[in-house]
Amino acid sequence: MKIRFVLNGTLVTGRLDDNATSRDFVAMLPLPLRLVDFAATEKIAYLPRRLNTDGTPSGIVPYAGDVTYYEPWGNIAVFHKDFRHSPGLVKLGRLDCGLEELRTTGASDILIERADD
């Protein structure tokens, strides 16, 4: 499944993995969110409800470009820098383009949508 959103005038696209958490996330789309900076490493946004994490690993090592779900807080996180192993983090997918725009500071309102192939 492909996703897209516009961030500060730049089209950001990505592909989601086929897992229960990603499928649950896709069921919410289109989804308006407010992305905010977090730890100079990622942009995060809180979801309107928690996602299904059945069958997911207990944590992952996120890399720049990863789209993830942080189960303890119920938020998505899009990483623009590599980070250490994080318990409770579930990989949703990966960005194809637009990573550089995530490195700009400040909050942004976005609309994440499914992208046609």
VODREN-548710 format. One record per residue (C-alpha): residue in three letters; x, z, y; residue number from 1. Coordinates in steps of 0.001 Angstrom, whole numbers, padded with zeros to 6 digits. Example, Ala and Ser with C-alpha at 12.3 -4.5 7.8 and 13.67 -1.06 7.14 Angstrom:
VODREN-548710
+------+---------+---------+---------+-----+
| type |       u |       w |       v | seq |
+------+---------+---------+---------+-----+
|  ALA |  012300 |  007800 | -004500 |   1 |
|  SER |  013670 |  007140 | -001060 |   2 |
+------+---------+---------+---------+-----+
END
This chain:
VODREN-548710
+------+---------+---------+---------+-----+
| type |       u |       w |       v | seq |
+------+---------+---------+---------+-----+
|  MET |  000000 |  000000 |  000000 |   1 |
|  LYS |  001281 | -000930 |  003438 |   2 |
|  ILE |  000663 |  001128 |  006567 |   3 |
|  ARG |  001246 |  000521 |  010269 |   4 |
|  PHE |  001025 |  002196 |  013644 |   5 |
|  VAL |  002202 |  001514 |  017174 |   6 |
|  LEU |  004606 |  004036 |  018705 |   7 |
|  ASN |  005494 |  003622 |  022374 |   8 |
|  GLY |  004630 | -000093 |  022188 |   9 |
|  THR |  006664 | -000699 |  019012 |  10 |
|  LEU |  005042 | -001690 |  015723 |  11 |
|  VAL |  006104 |  000684 |  012929 |  12 |
|  THR |  005368 | -000381 |  009353 |  13 |
|  GLY |  005908 |  001181 |  005970 |  14 |
|  ARG |  005024 |  001145 |  002295 |  15 |
|  LEU |  003476 |  004063 |  000453 |  16 |
|  ASP |  004390 |  005075 | -003087 |  17 |
|  ASP |  001752 |  005104 | -005817 |  18 |
|  ASN |  001121 |  008816 | -006343 |  19 |
|  ALA | -001866 |  011168 | -005997 |  20 |
|  THR | -000768 |  012438 | -002591 |  21 |
|  SER | -000281 |  008955 | -001127 |  22 |
|  ARG | -003648 |  007791 | -002493 |  23 |
|  ASP | -005335 |  010831 | -000947 |  24 |
|  PHE | -003624 |  010078 |  002380 |  25 |
|  VAL | -004738 |  006427 |  002287 |  26 |
|  ALA | -008342 |  007590 |  001773 |  27 |
|  MET | -008168 |  009130 |  005296 |  28 |
|  LEU | -007113 |  005900 |  007017 |  29 |
|  PRO | -007533 |  004819 |  009742 |  30 |
|  LEU | -006347 |  008154 |  011104 |  31 |
|  PRO | -005588 |  009127 |  014710 |  32 |
|  LEU | -002693 |  011599 |  014922 |  33 |
|  ARG | -000412 |  013178 |  017503 |  34 |
|  LEU |  003244 |  012884 |  016484 |  35 |
|  VAL |  005526 |  015563 |  017893 |  36 |
|  ASP |  009263 |  016159 |  017598 |  37 |
|  PHE |  010417 |  018726 |  015068 |  38 |
|  ALA |  013955 |  020046 |  014523 |  39 |
|  ALA |  015545 |  016915 |  016061 |  40 |
|  THR |  015139 |  015379 |  012602 |  41 |
|  GLU |  011538 |  014271 |  012191 |  42 |
|  LYS |  008203 |  013599 |  013851 |  43 |
|  ILE |  005292 |  015597 |  012453 |  44 |
|  ALA |  001508 |  015538 |  012732 |  45 |
|  TYR | -001089 |  017872 |  011276 |  46 |
|  LEU | -003741 |  016336 |  009067 |  47 |
|  PRO | -007458 |  017145 |  009237 |  48 |
|  ARG | -007323 |  018464 |  005649 |  49 |
|  ARG | -004812 |  019230 |  002907 |  50 |
|  LEU | -003770 |  016495 |  000491 |  51 |
|  ASN | -003831 |  016520 | -003301 |  52 |
|  THR | -000314 |  017279 | -004612 |  53 |
|  ASP | -001101 |  017277 | -008339 |  54 |
|  GLY |  001817 |  016013 | -010413 |  55 |
|  THR |  004318 |  015871 | -007557 |  56 |
|  PRO |  007860 |  017274 | -007682 |  57 |
|  SER |  008417 |  020750 | -006214 |  58 |
|  GLY |  010515 |  019251 | -003401 |  59 |
|  ILE |  012675 |  016319 | -002347 |  60 |
|  VAL |  015740 |  015419 | -000301 |  61 |
|  PRO |  014334 |  013357 |  002600 |  62 |
|  TYR |  016265 |  010465 |  004119 |  63 |
|  ALA |  015849 |  008691 |  007455 |  64 |
|  GLY |  012790 |  006456 |  007143 |  65 |
|  ASP |  010932 |  008604 |  004598 |  66 |
|  VAL |  007257 |  009301 |  005190 |  67 |
|  THR |  006410 |  012679 |  003649 |  68 |
|  TYR |  003792 |  015407 |  003349 |  69 |
|  TYR |  004787 |  019048 |  003807 |  70 |
|  GLU |  002335 |  020938 |  001614 |  71 |
|  PRO |  002961 |  024484 |  002974 |  72 |
|  TRP |  001884 |  023492 |  006505 |  73 |
|  GLY | -000444 |  020567 |  005696 |  74 |
|  ASN |  001375 |  018046 |  007901 |  75 |
|  ILE |  002972 |  014663 |  007520 |  76 |
|  ALA |  006604 |  014271 |  008527 |  77 |
|  VAL |  008381 |  011005 |  009261 |  78 |
|  PHE |  012139 |  011535 |  009125 |  79 |
|  HIS |  014516 |  009784 |  011526 |  80 |
|  LYS |  017563 |  011689 |  010191 |  81 |
|  ASP |  018603 |  012661 |  006675 |  82 |
|  PHE |  017868 |  016286 |  005751 |  83 |
|  ARG |  018518 |  018770 |  002952 |  84 |
|  HIS |  016410 |  019458 | -000129 |  85 |
|  SER |  013073 |  020831 |  001034 |  86 |
|  PRO |  010712 |  022701 | -001321 |  87 |
|  GLY |  007080 |  021708 | -000778 |  88 |
|  LEU |  007951 |  018273 |  000622 |  89 |
|  VAL |  006278 |  015304 | -001095 |  90 |
|  LYS |  007381 |  011714 | -000520 |  91 |
|  LEU |  004519 |  009450 |  000523 |  92 |
|  GLY |  006597 |  006334 |  001128 |  93 |
|  ARG |  009167 |  004705 |  003368 |  94 |
|  LEU |  009267 |  002852 |  006670 |  95 |
|  ASP |  010102 | -000863 |  006689 |  96 |
|  CYS |  010659 | -001156 |  010435 |  97 |
|  GLY |  010394 |  000884 |  013626 |  98 |
|  LEU |  012731 |  003734 |  012651 |  99 |
|  GLU |  014654 |  003528 |  015937 | 100 |
|  GLU |  011485 |  004242 |  017936 | 101 |
|  LEU |  011030 |  007528 |  016054 | 102 |
|  ARG |  014322 |  008718 |  017526 | 103 |
|  THR |  012874 |  008766 |  021044 | 104 |
|  THR |  011833 |  012190 |  022263 | 105 |
|  GLY |  008357 |  013312 |  023163 | 106 |
|  ALA |  004906 |  013406 |  021660 | 107 |
|  SER |  002855 |  010269 |  020980 | 108 |
|  ASP | -000723 |  009587 |  019995 | 109 |
|  ILE | -000908 |  007018 |  017197 | 110 |
|  LEU | -003454 |  005465 |  014854 | 111 |
|  ILE | -002177 |  004999 |  011301 | 112 |
|  GLU | -003947 |  002140 |  009550 | 113 |
|  ARG | -003735 |  000167 |  006351 | 114 |
|  ALA | -001812 | -003054 |  006868 | 115 |
|  ASP | -002869 | -006248 |  005129 | 116 |
|  ASP | -000278 | -007925 |  002908 | 117 |
+------+---------+---------+---------+-----+
END
